[in-house]
Amino acid sequence: MKAQTGTSTTKNPAEAGREAAGKAKVGLSKIKLAFVYSGVQYDQKALLAAVAAEMPGVPLIGNTSFTGIITSEGYVTGDDGFVGILALADDGLTVGRAAAERGGDPRETGRKVARAALTAAGRRADGKIEAPAYFYMVASPGEEEYYLKGIADIIGRVPCFGGSAADNAIAGEWSLFTDELITANGVAVAFFYTDAAFANVFTGAYEESENVGVITKIKGDRTLVEIDGVPAVKKYAEWTKQNPDDLLGMKLLIATITAPLGIKDRLGDLTAIRHPMNGNDDYSMNIGANLAVNTAVIQMRGDANQLIASVGENIRAVKSKIGARPAALHLVHCGGRRAGIGERIEEVARAAKEAAGDSPFMVEFTFGEYGYEDDGNNTTGGLMLSFTALA
């Protein structure tokens, strides 16, 4: 596999698309897929049409990214918009890409896109399918777990990486897209068929505190009502020695970037981070991923220094997993972490460039991250890193 990145901050979306795609295709032939990440400022239809014209016949997939992206050029952002492209070329690679609007049932939509991706890759015929080696998913925030379940219904347990579309203000202005569909509410996938190695590191890179409780009441999938029978915001305030009234509304989101909640998987290999998003008037809290009653929840802790250091550390970790120089690094970084890092984002860019070495890489900033550890199922989290190396 060979890979190349290209970026642009040109105000005109068509010109930006042509410029970024022109850079990303240099030195590549037989491009099999291009990841595209852009700012919400752009007309995505005009942007993608220009990328497609510059890369005729190449499947595109991606989403809007929170505030910017990072490549070897550094942190790329702009008041008028930005775009970054990671192009992959490999004679031995086949990619099946598909996308769909949410529809009435997100799990069934997951099944739908899985079937369509299999067909696109030529791996579905006569009632038989060939599962991919691994797959990428992007979805709108809110129902990612159901899309993953639907996909697994069709192809079984296959490693996944990716993240949820984001905007700059948690205002629902995000979009995910291919060259055939642009939507604010749906899912897109790319199935990879290859013998080349793949590795993923999925982590929050936080430390556990001594504060642990049991989820005793939830509402729906993502509202945490009680921990140990106590209203969730009040229990969290007790743990962190704060006034619960100071954690209502969006104040909770900011306060929990360096002290989120975590839930361990059944073997303890992965602690999936649960980011409290909003403190409600009844002292319940909205969470950015699904919950279950009678599950232990841990108050995690970290600081901006740890958030920054974790980027280089985990790029090196995923490189060591793959055992060879990666042809490309696809790096999903939570937008909430990026907000907590603030003006120190250039330190992240330098750390990423140093750790990546001469491997092309792309960092996008998401509102939900997907991955797995060891033999665990694919899962989702918030405030996490999903770092992927492709050989």
C-alpha positions in Angstrom: 0.0 0.0 0.0 1.0 3.6 -0.7 -0.7 6.6 0.8 -0.6 10.4 0.5 -2.3 13.3 2.1 -3.5 16.7 0.8 -5.0 19.7 2.5 -6.5 23.1 1.7 -7.9 26.1 3.5 -9.1 27.9 0.4 -12.4 29.7 0.9 -14.1 28.4 -2.2 -15.1 24.7 -1.6 -14.6 23.6 -5.2 -11.1 25.1 -5.3 -10.3 23.6 -1.9 -11.4 20.2 -3.1 -9.3 20.4 -6.3 -6.2 21.6 -4.4 -6.4 18.9 -1.6 -7.1 16.1 -4.1 -4.4 17.3 -6.4 -1.9 17.0 -3.6 -3.2 13.7 -2.3 -2.9 11.8 -5.6 0.7 12.8 -6.3 2.8 9.7 -6.8 -0.2 7.3 -6.5 -1.8 5.0 -9.1 -4.8 2.8 -8.6 -6.2 4.7 -5.7 -8.7 2.5 -4.0 -10.2 4.9 -1.4 -9.9 8.5 -0.2 -10.9 9.6 3.3 -12.1 13.2 3.2 -12.5 15.4 6.3 -13.7 19.0 6.1 -15.0 22.0 7.9 -18.7 22.7 8.3 -18.2 26.1 6.6 -18.0 24.4 3.2 -20.8 23.5 0.8 -20.0 19.8 1.0 -21.6 19.0 -2.3 -19.4 21.4 -4.2 -16.3 20.2 -2.2 -16.9 16.5 -2.9 -17.8 17.1 -6.6 -14.4 18.8 -7.0 -12.6 16.0 -5.2 -14.4 13.4 -7.4 -13.5 15.3 -10.6 -9.8 15.3 -9.5 -9.9 11.6 -8.6 -12.3 10.1 -11.1 -13.7 6.7 -10.1 -12.2 6.8 -6.6 -14.7 6.0 -3.8 -14.8 8.8 -1.2 -15.8 8.6 2.4 -15.6 10.9 5.4 -17.2 13.6 7.5 -17.0 17.1 8.9 -14.4 17.4 11.6 -14.4 19.6 14.8 -12.4 22.7 14.1 -9.6 21.2 11.9 -7.4 18.2 11.0 -3.8 17.3 11.5 -1.3 16.0 8.9 2.4 16.2 8.5 1.8 19.8 7.5 0.6 20.5 11.0 -2.7 21.6 12.4 -4.9 22.7 9.5 -7.8 25.0 10.1 -9.4 28.1 8.7 -12.2 30.5 9.5 -13.6 29.9 6.0 -13.1 26.2 6.0 -10.5 23.4 5.7 -10.2 20.0 4.1 -7.9 17.1 4.4 -7.7 14.0 2.2 -5.9 10.7 2.9 -5.7 8.6 -0.3 -4.8 4.9 -0.3 -3.4 3.0 -3.3 -2.7 -0.7 -3.4 -2.9 -3.3 -6.2 -3.8 -6.0 -3.6 -6.6 -4.0 -1.9 -10.3 -4.2 -2.7 -12.7 -1.7 -1.0 -16.4 -1.9 -0.8 -18.0 1.3 0.2 -21.7 2.1 1.0 -23.8 4.7 2.8 -27.4 5.2 3.8 -29.7 7.6 5.7 -30.8 6.4 9.1 -34.3 5.2 8.1 -36.7 3.8 10.6 -34.4 1.4 12.4 -30.6 2.0 12.7 -29.8 -1.6 13.2 -31.6 -2.6 10.0 -29.8 0.3 8.3 -26.5 -1.2 9.5 -27.5 -4.4 7.8 -28.4 -2.5 4.7 -25.1 -0.8 4.3 -23.2 -4.0 5.1 -25.0 -5.8 2.3 -24.4 -2.9 -0.1 -20.6 -2.8 0.8 -20.3 -6.5 0.2 -21.9 -6.0 -3.2 -19.7 -3.1 -4.0 -16.6 -5.2 -3.2 -17.9 -8.1 -5.3 -18.0 -10.3 -2.2 -21.7 -11.2 -2.1 -23.2 -13.8 -4.6 -25.5 -16.8 -4.5 -26.4 -16.2 -0.9 -22.8 -16.4 0.2 -20.6 -13.6 1.6 -16.9 -13.0 2.3 -16.4 -10.9 5.3 -13.8 -8.1 5.1 -10.5 -8.2 6.9 -11.6 -5.0 8.8 -13.9 -2.1 8.2 -14.2 1.7 8.7 -17.4 3.3 9.8 -18.6 6.9 10.1 -22.0 7.7 11.6 -24.0 10.6 12.9 -23.8 11.0 16.7 -26.5 9.2 18.7 -27.0 5.6 17.5 -23.6 4.3 16.6 -23.9 1.1 18.6 -27.0 0.0 16.7 -25.3 0.6 13.3 -22.4 -1.6 14.5 -24.8 -4.3 15.7 -26.5 -4.3 12.3 -23.2 -4.6 10.4 -22.2 -7.5 12.7 -25.5 -9.2 12.0 -24.3 -9.6 8.4 -20.5 -10.0 8.5 -19.9 -11.3 12.0 -17.1 -10.1 14.3 -14.8 -8.1 12.2 -12.4 -5.3 13.6 -13.7 -1.8 13.1 -12.2 1.7 13.3 -13.7 5.2 12.8 -15.6 8.0 14.4 -18.7 10.1 14.4 -19.2 13.3 12.4 -18.7 16.6 14.2 -19.3 20.3 13.9 -17.7 23.2 15.7 -20.4 24.0 18.2 -22.4 20.7 19.0 -25.2 22.3 17.0 -26.1 19.4 14.7 -24.5 21.0 11.7 -22.3 18.0 11.1 -22.5 15.8 8.0 -21.1 12.5 6.9 -20.6 11.7 3.3 -19.5 9.7 0.3 -19.3 10.9 -3.3 -22.9 9.6 -3.6 -24.6 10.7 -0.4 -24.3 13.6 2.0 -26.4 13.4 5.2 -26.6 14.6 8.8 -28.3 11.4 10.0 -27.0 8.1 8.8 -24.0 5.8 8.4 -21.3 5.0 5.8 -18.8 2.1 5.7 -15.8 1.0 3.8 -15.0 -2.8 3.9 -11.3 -3.6 3.3 -10.2 -6.8 1.6 -6.4 -7.3 1.9 -3.7 -9.6 3.2 -1.7 -6.6 4.6 -1.6 -6.2 8.4 -4.0 -3.9 10.3 -3.8 -2.8 13.9 -5.9 -0.5 16.1 -5.4 1.1 19.5 -8.6 2.2 21.2 -8.1 4.1 24.5 -9.1 7.0 26.6 -5.6 7.1 28.1 -7.0 8.3 31.5 -6.2 7.0 34.9 -8.7 5.4 37.2 -9.7 7.3 40.4 -10.9 5.6 43.6 -14.4 6.7 42.9 -16.5 3.8 41.6 -20.3 3.3 41.7 -23.0 1.2 40.1 -25.5 2.5 37.6 -28.8 2.0 39.2 -31.2 3.9 36.9 -31.0 5.1 33.3 -33.6 6.6 30.9 -33.5 5.5 27.3 -30.0 4.5 26.2 -28.0 7.5 27.1 -29.4 9.3 30.1 -27.7 8.4 33.4 -30.3 9.0 36.1 -28.7 7.4 39.2 -25.4 6.1 40.5 -25.7 4.0 43.7 -29.3 5.3 44.0 -28.2 8.9 44.0 -28.9 11.4 41.3 -26.0 11.1 38.9 -24.9 14.7 38.9 -25.0 14.8 42.7 -22.9 11.6 42.9 -20.4 13.0 40.4 -20.2 16.3 42.3 -19.6 14.4 45.6 -16.7 12.5 43.9 -15.1 15.6 42.4 -15.9 17.9 45.4 -18.0 20.3 43.4 -21.4 22.0 43.8 -23.9 20.0 41.7 -25.6 23.2 40.6 -22.4 24.3 39.0 -22.5 21.2 36.8 -25.9 21.8 35.1 -26.4 22.4 31.5 -23.3 22.4 29.2 -21.1 23.2 32.2 -20.9 19.4 32.8 -19.4 18.7 29.4 -16.5 21.1 30.0 -16.0 19.9 33.6 -15.7 16.3 32.6 -13.2 16.5 29.8 -10.4 15.8 32.3 -12.6 13.8 34.7 -15.0 11.6 32.6 -16.7 8.3 33.5 -15.4 4.9 32.3 -16.9 1.5 32.0 -14.7 -1.6 31.7 -15.3 -4.4 29.3 -15.9 -7.9 30.6 -12.2 -8.8 30.7 -10.9 -5.5 31.8 -8.9 -5.0 28.6 -10.6 -1.8 27.6 -12.2 1.1 29.6 -14.7 2.7 27.3 -15.0 6.4 28.2 -18.5 7.8 28.8 -18.5 11.6 28.4 -21.2 13.4 30.3 -22.7 15.9 27.9 -25.3 17.9 29.8 -26.4 18.2 33.4 -30.3 18.1 33.6 -32.5 20.0 36.1 -33.3 16.7 37.8 -29.6 16.0 38.3 -29.5 13.3 35.7 -26.8 13.6 33.0 -26.9 12.9 29.2 -24.0 10.7 28.1 -22.4 10.4 24.7 -22.7 6.6 24.5 -25.0 3.8 25.6 -25.4 2.7 29.2 -26.6 -0.4 31.1 -28.1 -0.7 34.6 -26.0 -2.7 37.2 -22.8 -1.7 35.4 -19.9 -0.3 37.4 -18.9 3.2 36.4 -15.5 4.7 37.3 -14.6 8.4 37.6 -11.5 8.8 35.4 -8.9 11.5 35.6 -6.3 13.3 33.5 -5.1 16.7 32.5 -4.1 18.6 29.4 -0.5 17.4 29.6 -1.8 13.8 29.6 -4.2 14.4 26.7 -1.3 15.8 24.6 1.2 13.2 25.6 -1.2 10.3 24.8 -1.2 11.2 21.1 2.5 10.4 20.5 2.4 7.5 23.0 -0.5 5.8 21.2 0.8 6.4 17.7 4.0 4.6 18.8 1.8 1.9 20.4 -0.1 1.1 17.2 3.0 1.2 15.1 4.5 -1.4 17.5 1.4 -3.6 17.1 1.7 -3.7 13.3 5.4 -4.7 13.5 6.4 -2.8 10.4 6.5 0.7 9.0 2.8 1.7 8.4 1.9 2.7 4.9 -0.7 5.0 6.5 -2.0 6.0 9.9 -5.6 6.9 10.3 -6.0 8.7 13.7 -9.4 9.4 15.2 -9.1 11.9 18.1 -12.1 13.0 20.1 -13.3 16.6 19.6 -13.9 17.0 23.3 -10.2 16.2 24.0 -9.2 18.7 21.4 -11.4 21.3 23.1 -9.7 20.5 26.4 -6.3 20.9 24.8 -7.3 24.3 23.5 -4.5 26.6 22.2 -1.9 23.9 22.8 -3.1 21.9 19.8 0.1 22.7 17.9 1.9 20.5 20.6 -0.4 17.7 19.5 0.6 18.3 15.9 4.3 18.2 16.7 3.9 15.0 18.8 1.9 13.3 16.0 4.5 14.2 13.3 7.4 13.0 15.5 5.7 9.7 16.4 4.4 9.0 12.8 7.9 9.5 11.3 7.7 9.2 7.5 4.3 7.4 7.5 1.5 9.6 6.0 -1.2 10.3 8.6 -4.5 12.0 9.1 -6.0 13.1 12.4 -9.7 14.0 12.4 -11.7 15.3 15.4 -14.9 13.5 16.1 -18.0 13.4 18.4 -17.7 9.6 19.1 -14.9 7.1 18.5 -15.0 3.4 17.5 -12.6 0.5 18.0 -11.8 -2.6 20.0 -9.0 -4.1 22.1 -7.7 -7.7 22.0 -10.7 -10.1 21.5 -13.3 -7.6 22.6 -16.3 -6.6 20.5 -16.2 -3.4 18.5 -17.5 -0.7 20.7 -17.9 3.1 21.0 -16.9 5.8 23.4 -16.3 9.5 23.8 -13.1 11.4 24.7 -11.2 8.5 23.2 -8.5 7.8 20.6 -9.0 5.2 17.9 -5.5 5.0 16.2 -5.2 2.7 13.2 -2.1 1.5 11.3 -2.3 0.1 7.8 0.6 -2.0 6.5 
